[in-house]
Amino acid sequence: MKDTTEETLSRRDFIGAGAAAAAAAGFLPAAVPGLSEPAAADRMIGVPFEARNVVRVGLIGVGGRGRSLLRDLLAIEGVRITALCDLVPEHAARGASMVQEAGQRAAPALFDGSEDAWERLVARDDLDIVYIATPWSWHVPMAVGAMRQGKHAAVEVPAAVTLDDCWTLVDVSEKTRRHCVMLENCCYGYNEMLVLNMVKAGRFGRLTHGECAYIHDLRELLLSDEGEGLWRRYPHLQLDGNLYPTHGLGPVANYLAINRGDRFEYLVSMSSLEAGLTEYRDEHVAPSDPKRQERYRTGDMNTSLIKTALGRTIMLQHDVVSPRPYSRINMISGTKGTFADYPPRIMLEGQPEGDAWAGLDAYKSEFESPLWARIGELARKLGGHGGMDFIMNYRMVQCLREGLVPDMDVYDAAAWSAPGPLSVVSVAKGSKPVDVPDFTRGAWKTPRAVMG
């Protein structure tokens, strides 16, 4: 049996080295993030991809999430997987086998076994976009490295975990003229896209409030000795706030046209006490396990309130350590009606059901996303999370092949990620309000299309 001790230690060292690696490799901009003032023409708002027949993809991170993305990409016409990278050689090799089994003629180049292997991948001249499915601390250095080497970056969530890193992504994207798109799959869920079409049609009237969350019992995963358990628990030892804001927030931000006519203005955050992860650990982890000495700081439930420039409000929650059913809440309310998910239900002024919740079925024929209508059956068969993953990846490839503006840009990646570090600041200050930076530097005031 293989001794995994060395592998586990090297992966933990790799995970903890993200910020240091960025500086050492020279990938961070010399200017102070967020202080430059580019002209409007220098912004990446409304900038289309260059059209191409074949999208050449490099993937960094071929673990569980990376393999899921790879499986989707291999099922989409016009995609060639050019290169794969993972710290663990077996992961890269397994990805290469998936590529060959899918019928791609040329085998992808493999980069593995060292912390800097990804730098050689992004330096290749046969890539159009680099997918990044690695631990959070590596998202920014890898995305910046890809953009500085002339590639677009598609980065898993959250795109960044500090405000400085949010600004770094914006500044480097503008300077290099390369897109940095956060892979927020929840924006492509069936209900999310249908409700967005209803919002665009004005069916909810003037929007006033949204609610969103990431409520997901991850106790077993967080305490695991493999996969995400090797790194995802460590923020719980260091930070108290909302560690994972974008899954719930992204769709609600789209409903409210954030960065497209409105913006997040300030945030107030409060956390409950920490109890769930500690109790679960004490009940399930052996007394001799080093994890028994850990002291967790993240409150079981974090609730943040965001006020927008137009006066709308958003409730954003995070709880990954309580025995509760999965929910992103996904609620939007306006002067003419309300939608709420988990389970999906709607009430519109004047509806036949009167003052009661109704189902969505009556609205599907008119407001179902054309993408779901066209490839929804295939998406549900092939893609993860009910098909939203495949829809997201299909749409990304479509935008690259047809030379379209991406549905989400670097300003969305920064704005949706920022409530993470901002919530930590607000909690530490006794739930005082903290300003949300305007990553668009004023361009949010100009209305523009949401998701195409």
Phi, psi and omega in degrees: 000138183290136175280116185265002185299313182295319179297315181298316180295318182294324179291322178292320176298318179299315182296320183281355187259007188305305183295319180296321180296322180299315181292317183295326182279354179077023184272344181274142182293148181288329181288156176293125184304136172086354184265342178288152182235084182290153173294160182304324181293341181272351180286160181263016178284127177074012181275122181280158168292161170282130181292147180202153179282322182238132178262117182265118190245136166248139183238123175256119182101099183243035173279210185302307181291320180298320178294325177296315177298318181298317179301317178297311184299323181291342180266003184253132181296142175085017179248134172235123177276109187270324185208147178230147180218136172203146178299327181267116183304324181297326178293315179297318181295321178296322176295320178298323177295322177298320180297315181293320179294333178282353175097008177290131186292308183273130178289144178288149172291141182247137177229122186202175169083353180214157184293336182257011181300326181298332180296326178286328177294310185293342180279351181296153181258011181242037179232141173258325183213144178247120173274136184235112182232066185237174173304153189307319186295345181261355183301310185291309179302323181286319177296317178297317178300318179296313181297320180291341175264012173088012180252149169288154181239134173240111192242138178294172188264151344291154181294326182211156181241003173226158178294320178301321179290327174301313179295324179300315179299316180297311184296318182288322177300315180294319183291320184271346184063032176245144179281146169236106184252126175279134184278068181273090185297332184294339175293344183253013175294154182303308182295320182299318181286324177295313180295323177300320177294325176292321176300313181300328180277357177081016185290339178262006180073212179279116186289140182234332189204145173225157176224142185204165186193166162232097179245109190204119183287102182248019186302315181296317179298315184298330183260007180288157177260018177211169178058224183293342177297342179284347183214332191287342179283335190297325173301333178292339177275345190245329193231149173235107181173202178268107186276349190210073191275340201280332184300316178280322188286325184305306180300319179294323175299323177293316178304320185270005179055044178294135187071006182226034183136347175211168177207159171292130183255310175209165187223143173234134186225146179217138178244147170284178172294160173270129178209319190298314183290321179297313181296317180297317178301313183294333181273339189238349184252137182298146180303333181277351182289133179303337180296339180293344179267356183284148177237115186270143184252333186291122177298148184301315177239123171252131176239122178243143175244130180244132174254136180261167182298330180271004174093004176283161179236152178225131169260129183232123183238157179216123176206113180239014185229015180245147177284083180227151175297151179299139176200142168247009181060297174052065182241139174222137185226143178214190186286347181242358180168177184216141169239140174219143184253175177062063001274161181292132181203154186216149171220122178242144180302129178084006182290154181300331183285353180071215185275067182203159176291146175231167179276174182270348190305323184293346185253355187291321183296327182270327191241001177300138179299135176303327177296316179292323179295325185276315187234016183299320180297315178295319181299316181293330181283318188260325191268158178279169177055047176075009179108347183296328180297315181294318178302316179300311182291322176300315181293322177300313180295320178301314180297319179292317183288323185265359179070043181261163172287133179297149180298324182233141183238186185294333179290325174292316179304317181289313184294321182284333178278330187302325179301341174300293179295328179294323178295324178298317179296314182296316178300316181296334180265020179073035178067033174283152178295144174231138181288143173265125180300150173268094184291342178275352182052050174096346184288346179299337184292341180270113179298145176206169186296146174257122180051065177084000000 
